[in-house]
Amino acid sequence: MRMSRGIMGSMSMRSVTAYRFGCVRNCVVALAVCVLGGIVAADAAERGFPYNSELMMDAKPLRGSKRVPMLVIGAKGEAKIEGWCNNVEAQMVVAADTLTILTGASTEQQCPAERMRADQDLMAVLMEITHWRREGDVLMLRGTKTLRFRTMTN
């Protein structure tokens, strides 16, 4: 059987089979790289900083209240920290696994002394946060102490 002289030139049947096998192998490798790349990208997105999220602190409400601190984080790191009593405007500056929280204006609600003290303690801990990490739906904020915030699922 004589082969035409197209792309293959004057290749033997064995050479053509080897060439086709090589092409198929390269396509399979390329497909595997794409699939694995997609899985890695999805995993990285899952572990990425939770912009556009509402997170609730892993804590029980204080006596006489149902309120638990929350973080509401916007697309550019703008945030609202809802404490035990008052809310604080903030900006979260993220670079890799480091985190700096810059606080701004606070509401001035009058609450029981215990809740006011708890707000002060929470703000002090947040100001000392230096790193963050995701563990599934939990955001871990690490500094002198570690705080855990869970993504709200509705």
C-alpha positions in Angstrom: 0.0 0.0 0.0 1.4 3.3 -1.0 0.9 6.4 1.1 0.5 9.9 -0.2 3.1 12.5 0.5 1.1 14.9 2.6 2.0 15.8 6.1 3.4 12.4 6.7 5.8 12.4 3.8 7.1 9.0 2.9 6.5 7.4 6.3 6.0 3.7 6.8 2.8 2.4 8.4 4.6 1.7 11.6 5.8 5.4 11.7 2.3 6.6 11.0 1.0 4.5 13.9 3.7 5.8 16.2 3.0 9.4 15.1 -0.7 9.0 15.8 0.0 7.4 19.2 2.3 10.3 20.1 -0.5 12.8 19.1 -3.1 10.9 21.2 -0.7 10.7 24.1 0.0 14.4 23.9 -3.7 15.2 23.9 -4.3 13.0 26.9 -1.5 14.7 28.8 -2.8 18.1 27.8 -6.3 17.1 29.0 -4.9 15.8 32.3 -3.0 19.0 32.9 -6.2 21.1 32.2 -8.3 19.0 34.5 -5.7 19.0 37.3 -5.1 22.7 36.8 -8.9 23.3 37.2 -8.9 21.3 40.4 -5.9 23.2 41.8 -7.5 26.5 40.8 -10.8 25.5 42.4 -9.0 24.4 45.6 -7.0 27.7 45.6 -10.3 29.7 45.2 -11.8 27.7 48.1 -8.8 28.5 50.3 -8.6 32.2 49.1 -9.5 35.1 51.3 -13.3 35.2 51.7 -14.1 38.5 50.0 -17.8 39.2 49.6 -18.6 37.1 52.7 -20.4 37.2 56.0 -18.7 35.3 58.7 -19.8 34.6 62.3 -17.3 34.2 65.1 -17.2 30.7 66.7 -18.4 31.8 70.1 -21.4 31.5 72.3 -23.6 34.6 72.9 -22.9 36.5 76.1 -25.3 36.0 78.9 -28.6 37.9 78.2 -27.9 38.3 74.5 -28.3 36.4 71.3 -25.7 38.4 69.4 -22.3 36.9 68.3 -19.6 39.0 66.6 -19.6 38.9 62.8 -17.3 40.1 59.9 -19.0 41.4 56.8 -16.2 41.6 54.2 -16.7 43.4 50.8 -15.1 42.8 47.4 -12.1 45.1 48.1 -11.5 44.2 51.7 -13.8 46.9 53.1 -15.4 45.4 56.2 -17.8 45.9 59.0 -17.0 44.3 62.3 -20.2 43.7 64.3 -19.0 43.2 67.9 -20.9 42.2 71.0 -22.4 45.6 71.2 -21.1 48.1 68.6 -20.1 48.0 65.0 -16.8 49.2 63.6 -15.9 50.1 60.0 -12.7 48.5 58.9 -10.4 47.8 55.9 -8.7 44.4 55.6 -5.4 44.5 53.8 -4.4 41.0 52.5 -1.1 40.0 51.0 -0.6 36.3 50.6 -1.3 34.8 54.1 -0.7 38.1 56.0 -3.6 40.3 57.1 -3.7 43.8 58.5 -7.0 45.2 59.9 -7.3 49.0 59.9 -10.3 50.1 62.0 -12.3 53.3 61.6 -15.4 54.7 63.1 -17.4 52.9 65.7 -21.0 53.1 66.7 -21.6 54.4 70.2 -24.4 52.2 71.5 -24.8 51.9 75.3 -24.8 48.2 76.3 -24.1 46.3 79.6 -20.6 46.7 80.9 -19.8 43.1 80.1 -20.6 43.5 76.4 -18.7 46.8 76.2 -15.6 45.1 77.7 -16.0 42.2 75.4 -16.0 44.6 72.4 -12.8 46.3 73.7 -11.2 42.9 74.1 -12.3 41.7 70.6 -10.9 44.9 69.0 -7.6 44.6 70.8 -7.3 41.0 69.5 -8.3 42.0 65.9 -5.7 44.8 65.9 -3.0 42.2 66.7 -4.0 39.8 63.9 -1.1 39.2 61.5 -2.1 36.1 59.4 -5.1 34.3 58.1 -5.8 30.8 56.8 -8.9 29.0 55.5 -10.0 25.6 56.7 -13.1 24.7 54.6 -15.7 27.2 55.6 -13.7 28.5 58.6 -11.5 31.6 58.4 -8.7 31.5 61.0 -7.3 34.8 62.1 -4.0 34.5 63.9 -2.0 36.9 66.0 -1.4 36.8 69.7 -4.6 34.9 69.8 -6.5 32.9 67.2 -10.1 33.8 66.2 -12.3 31.5 64.2 -15.1 32.8 61.9 -17.4 30.6 60.0 -18.9 31.4 56.6 -22.6 32.1 56.9 -24.7 29.7 54.7 -28.2 30.6 53.9 
